[in-house]
Amino acid sequence: MIRIAGINLPDNKKIGIALTYIYGIGRTSAHKILQSVGIDENVRAKDISDAEAAKLREEIEKKYRVEGELKHEVKMNIKRLRDIRCYRGIRSIMGLPVRGQRTKTNSRTVRGNKRTTMGSGRRTVSKT
């Protein structure tokens, strides 16, 4: 089992897919990493040698911001928006969608599942 950036990669997946289990690496990044290291992306993760795994680990640690470091950066970006009280920061504080999504019909869970149509709050009548 290969361990990269604190994540155990699944053995039975192709290495191109297995790399996407690391936070911050998607399909495109995985493809670029495997090309730069020189590993075929159709090889299963369990079939990769220790030397190739070390190359992968080194490439990811050197060139990519992943897992804890990336999560911390994202958290600090959101905190900055909240601190300067910009529009996106205020929406984030209120727990509403930040990126321009509509809220009249969607985002019910964010708004508290309020249904204001006529029959929505009606209780079912038990038959006796």
C-alpha positions as CSV (number, residue, x, y, z in Angstrom):
1,M,0.0,0.0,0.0
2,I,1.4,3.4,-1.1
3,R,1.2,6.2,1.5
4,I,1.5,9.7,0.1
5,A,0.9,12.9,2.0
6,G,-0.6,10.9,4.9
7,I,-3.1,9.1,2.7
8,N,-3.1,5.4,2.0
9,L,-3.9,5.0,-1.7
10,P,-6.2,2.1,-2.6
11,D,-4.4,-0.9,-4.0
12,N,-7.0,-2.1,-6.6
13,K,-7.5,1.2,-8.3
14,K,-5.5,2.4,-11.3
15,I,-2.8,4.8,-10.1
16,G,-4.4,7.7,-12.1
17,I,-7.6,7.3,-10.0
18,A,-5.9,6.4,-6.8
19,L,-4.0,9.7,-6.7
20,T,-7.3,11.6,-6.7
21,Y,-7.9,10.3,-3.1
22,I,-5.4,12.9,-2.0
23,Y,-7.1,16.3,-1.3
24,G,-5.9,18.8,-3.9
25,I,-5.2,16.3,-6.7
26,G,-7.8,15.8,-9.3
27,R,-7.8,13.8,-12.6
28,T,-5.9,16.5,-14.5
29,S,-3.2,17.0,-11.9
30,A,-2.8,13.2,-11.5
31,H,-2.3,12.9,-15.2
32,K,0.4,15.6,-15.2
33,I,2.2,14.1,-12.2
34,L,2.3,10.6,-13.8
35,Q,3.6,12.0,-17.1
36,S,6.4,14.0,-15.4
37,V,7.4,10.9,-13.3
38,G,7.0,8.5,-16.3
39,I,4.5,6.1,-14.9
40,D,1.7,4.6,-17.0
41,E,-1.7,5.7,-15.6
42,N,-3.3,2.3,-16.3
43,V,-1.0,0.5,-13.8
44,R,-2.7,-0.6,-10.6
45,A,-1.4,1.0,-7.4
46,K,-0.3,-2.3,-5.9
47,D,1.9,-3.0,-9.0
48,I,4.0,0.2,-8.5
49,S,7.6,-0.4,-7.2
50,D,9.0,1.3,-4.2
51,A,11.3,3.5,-6.4
52,E,8.4,4.7,-8.4
53,A,6.4,5.4,-5.3
54,A,9.3,7.4,-3.9
55,K,9.4,9.5,-7.1
56,L,5.7,10.1,-6.9
57,R,5.9,11.1,-3.3
58,E,8.8,13.5,-4.0
59,E,7.1,15.1,-7.0
60,I,3.8,15.7,-5.1
61,E,5.6,17.1,-2.0
62,K,7.9,19.3,-4.1
63,K,5.4,20.8,-6.6
64,Y,1.9,20.6,-5.1
65,R,0.1,22.0,-2.1
66,V,-2.0,19.1,-0.8
67,E,-4.0,17.9,2.2
68,G,-3.4,19.9,5.5
69,E,-1.5,22.8,3.9
70,L,-4.1,23.3,1.2
71,K,-7.0,23.0,3.7
72,H,-5.3,25.6,5.9
73,E,-4.9,28.0,3.0
74,V,-8.5,27.7,1.9
75,K,-9.6,28.2,5.5
76,M,-7.5,31.3,5.8
77,N,-8.8,32.7,2.5
78,I,-12.4,32.4,3.8
79,K,-11.4,33.9,7.1
80,R,-9.9,36.9,5.2
81,L,-13.1,37.4,3.3
82,R,-15.1,37.3,6.6
83,D,-12.7,39.7,8.3
84,I,-12.9,42.4,5.6
85,R,-16.7,42.0,5.5
86,C,-16.9,41.9,1.7
87,Y,-20.1,40.5,0.0
88,R,-18.7,36.9,-0.2
89,G,-17.6,37.1,3.4
90,I,-21.0,38.3,4.7
91,R,-22.7,35.5,2.7
92,S,-20.3,33.0,4.2
93,I,-21.1,34.3,7.7
94,M,-24.8,34.0,7.1
95,G,-24.4,30.5,5.7
96,L,-25.9,31.4,2.3
97,P,-24.5,30.4,-1.1
98,V,-21.5,32.6,-1.9
99,R,-21.0,32.0,-5.6
100,G,-24.2,33.6,-7.1
101,Q,-26.5,30.6,-6.9
102,R,-30.2,31.3,-6.7
103,T,-31.9,31.0,-3.3
104,K,-35.5,31.4,-4.1
105,T,-36.0,27.8,-5.0
106,N,-32.8,26.0,-4.3
107,S,-30.6,26.0,-1.2
108,R,-33.4,24.9,1.1
109,T,-31.2,23.2,3.6
110,V,-29.1,26.4,3.9
111,R,-32.2,28.5,4.5
112,G,-33.7,26.2,7.0
113,N,-36.0,24.2,4.7
114,K,-38.7,26.9,4.7
115,R,-41.6,26.0,2.4
116,T,-44.1,28.8,2.1
117,T,-46.6,27.3,-0.4
118,M,-50.2,26.8,0.7
119,G,-50.3,23.1,1.3
120,S,-46.8,22.6,2.5
121,G,-47.3,23.1,6.2
122,R,-50.6,21.2,6.4
123,R,-50.7,18.2,8.7
124,T,-52.1,14.9,7.5
125,V,-55.6,14.2,8.9
126,S,-55.8,10.8,10.5
127,K,-58.8,8.7,9.6
128,T,-60.9,7.5,12.5
